[in-house]
Amino acid sequence: MLLEFADSSDRDVQSFVYSKLYDYDGNDVIQAAVKGLQNEDEIVRISAIEIIGKQQVFEQLPALINSLTDSDELVRCYAAETIAFLGTDLKDQRHASKS
């Protein structure tokens, strides 16, 4: 139901939807998060980054790296933090699989 409003023309609705999507998982949520990385609203972009990090979507590391050049300082900060967490998680997973 929330996904229906992800493309709302109302920025407040978009911000609300993306902040709530954090509590859900699944491919549709991931796709909305990837799309949200390109949104004009910085709150939506930050929420999208948080969703990708929470769901450990390693395939989106290149998109997160692109977010490091975002015009908004907070977006860059969230992107850097999420990249660091995903990198640590990926390293831990690879190390565990070798044991």
C-alpha positions as CSV (number, residue, x, y, z in Angstrom):
1,M,0.0,0.0,0.0
2,L,2.8,2.5,0.9
3,L,4.5,1.9,-2.4
4,E,1.5,3.4,-4.2
5,F,2.4,6.8,-2.8
6,A,6.2,6.6,-3.3
7,D,5.9,8.6,-6.5
8,S,3.5,11.2,-5.0
9,S,4.0,14.8,-6.2
10,D,3.7,15.9,-2.6
11,R,7.2,15.9,-1.1
12,D,5.8,15.5,2.5
13,V,4.0,12.3,1.4
14,Q,7.2,11.0,-0.3
15,S,9.3,11.7,2.8
16,F,6.7,9.9,5.0
17,V,6.4,6.9,2.7
18,Y,10.2,6.4,2.4
19,S,10.7,6.7,6.2
20,K,8.0,4.0,6.7
21,L,9.4,1.7,4.0
22,Y,12.4,1.2,6.3
23,D,10.3,-1.1,8.3
24,Y,9.5,-3.4,5.3
25,D,11.6,-5.6,3.1
26,G,11.3,-7.3,-0.2
27,N,12.2,-6.6,-3.8
28,D,9.6,-3.9,-4.3
29,V,10.9,-2.0,-1.4
30,I,14.5,-2.4,-2.7
31,Q,13.4,-1.1,-6.1
32,A,11.7,1.9,-4.5
33,A,14.9,2.6,-2.5
34,V,17.0,2.5,-5.6
35,K,14.7,4.9,-7.3
36,G,14.6,7.0,-4.2
37,L,18.4,7.6,-4.5
38,Q,17.6,9.9,-7.5
39,N,14.8,11.8,-5.8
40,E,15.1,15.6,-5.5
41,D,14.3,15.5,-1.7
42,E,17.2,14.8,0.5
43,I,15.1,13.1,3.2
44,V,13.9,10.6,0.5
45,R,17.5,10.0,-0.6
46,I,18.7,9.5,3.0
47,S,15.8,7.1,3.7
48,A,16.6,5.2,0.5
49,I,20.2,4.8,1.6
50,E,19.1,3.6,5.0
51,I,16.7,1.0,3.4
52,I,19.6,-0.3,1.2
53,G,21.8,-0.6,4.2
54,K,19.3,-2.3,6.4
55,Q,18.5,-4.9,3.7
56,Q,22.2,-5.3,3.0
57,V,21.7,-4.8,-0.8
58,F,25.4,-5.3,-1.7
59,E,24.6,-5.0,-5.4
60,Q,23.7,-1.3,-4.8
61,L,27.2,-0.4,-3.6
62,P,28.0,1.4,-6.9
63,A,24.8,3.6,-6.4
64,L,25.8,4.3,-2.8
65,I,29.3,5.3,-4.0
66,N,27.6,7.7,-6.5
67,S,25.8,9.2,-3.5
68,L,29.1,10.3,-2.1
69,T,29.0,13.2,-4.5
70,D,25.5,14.2,-3.6
71,S,24.9,18.0,-3.2
72,D,23.6,17.5,0.3
73,E,26.2,16.9,3.0
74,L,23.9,14.6,5.1
75,V,23.2,12.4,2.1
76,R,26.9,12.0,1.6
77,C,27.4,11.2,5.3
78,Y,24.7,8.6,5.3
79,A,26.1,7.1,2.1
80,A,29.6,6.9,3.6
81,E,28.3,5.3,6.8
82,T,26.2,2.7,4.9
83,I,29.1,1.9,2.6
84,A,31.3,1.3,5.6
85,F,28.7,-1.0,7.3
86,L,28.0,-2.9,4.1
87,G,31.7,-3.3,3.6
88,T,32.2,-4.7,7.1
89,D,29.2,-7.0,6.7
90,L,30.5,-8.3,3.4
91,K,34.0,-8.9,4.8
92,D,32.5,-10.8,7.8
93,Q,30.4,-12.9,5.5
94,R,33.4,-13.8,3.2
95,H,35.5,-14.5,6.2
96,A,32.8,-16.8,7.7
97,S,32.4,-18.7,4.5
98,K,36.2,-19.4,4.3
99,S,36.2,-20.9,7.8
